[in-house]
Every structure is written in structure tokens, then in C-alpha cells.
């Protein structure tokens, strides 16, 4: 199997409340990418209260070159990590 590859993956918007509170961190997600490369489901594996919603909303807009198995596009779950860092 060939894993999906992100073709459009802009950084999620940093939540204003997290910025005001100085919250940084990493959100771990499981993302289901369909046969067309669209994100159809996102599950939070780990994350910080003020960051998880923004991470999910951002990743839901991402697009991928779909995974393939025997040259046929397939639906697949992949791990995704989103980092929120105030110094960036």
C-alpha cells in the first residue's frame, strides 16, 4: 500500500483564547482519508483543551493524494500531528 500524501495542508488557525493564555502544544489526530483524497472523519487521540477544536477544523479542510493498494485508491486512517507554537 502507498500512503496518502497531503496536497493541501495549511496550518490551522491558532485559537485566539490559546494565544491570550500562552497555550502551546501538540494535538494528535487520526484522520480518515477517502478514495478521492478528502478528509471524511477526524478523531482526537491527544491534545490540549484550547487547541483540539482548531486542529480538527483545520485538518478537515486538508486534501490528499489518496492512498493506493495495487494501484487502486483506497480509504485509510492515518496519524496526523498538529503543532501549535507561539514562536512561529
C-alpha positions in Angstrom: 0.0 0.0 0.0 1.1 3.5 -0.8 0.2 6.0 2.0 -1.8 9.2 1.2 0.2 12.4 0.6 -1.0 15.8 1.6 -1.5 18.1 -1.3 -3.2 21.0 0.5 -2.5 21.3 4.3 -2.5 24.9 5.5 -1.7 25.3 9.2 -4.9 25.5 11.3 -5.7 28.9 12.7 -4.3 29.5 16.2 -7.2 29.9 18.6 -7.3 33.5 20.0 -8.0 32.2 23.5 -5.0 29.9 23.4 -2.8 32.8 22.2 -4.1 35.1 25.0 -3.4 32.3 27.6 0.0 31.5 26.0 -1.1 27.9 25.4 1.2 25.9 23.1 1.2 22.2 22.4 0.6 19.3 20.0 -2.6 17.7 19.0 -2.6 14.1 17.9 -5.3 13.1 15.4 -6.5 10.0 13.5 -7.7 11.1 10.1 -9.8 9.1 7.6 -8.9 9.9 4.1 -11.3 8.6 1.4 -10.6 7.3 -2.1 -10.8 10.9 -3.5 -8.3 12.3 -1.1 -10.9 14.1 1.1 -10.8 14.0 4.9 -14.1 12.4 5.9 -13.5 11.8 9.7 -11.1 13.1 12.3 -10.7 11.7 15.8 -8.7 13.3 18.6 -6.1 11.0 20.1 -4.5 13.5 22.4 -4.5 17.3 22.8 -4.8 20.4 24.8 -8.3 21.7 25.7 -7.9 25.0 23.8 -6.2 23.6 20.7 -8.1 20.4 19.7 -11.1 22.1 18.1 -8.9 24.3 15.9 -6.7 21.3 14.9 -9.8 19.3 13.9 -11.4 22.2 12.0 -8.1 22.9 10.1 -7.4 19.3 9.2 -11.0 18.7 8.0 -10.1 21.1 5.1 -6.9 19.3 4.1 -6.7 17.4 0.8 -4.6 14.4 0.0 -3.4 12.3 -2.9 -5.3 9.2 -1.8 -3.7 6.0 -0.6 -3.5 3.2 -3.2 -3.3 -0.5 -2.9 -2.4 -2.4 -6.1 -2.8 0.9 -7.9 -6.4 1.3 -6.7 -7.3 4.3 -4.5 -8.4 3.2 -1.0 -9.8 4.7 2.1 -7.4 4.7 5.0 -6.8 6.0 8.5 -3.6 8.0 9.1 -2.0 9.6 12.1 -1.6 13.4 11.9 0.1 15.7 14.4 -0.7 19.4 14.5 1.8 21.6 16.5 0.7 25.0 17.9 3.8 27.1 18.7 3.6 30.8 19.5 7.1 31.4 18.3 6.2 30.5 14.7 
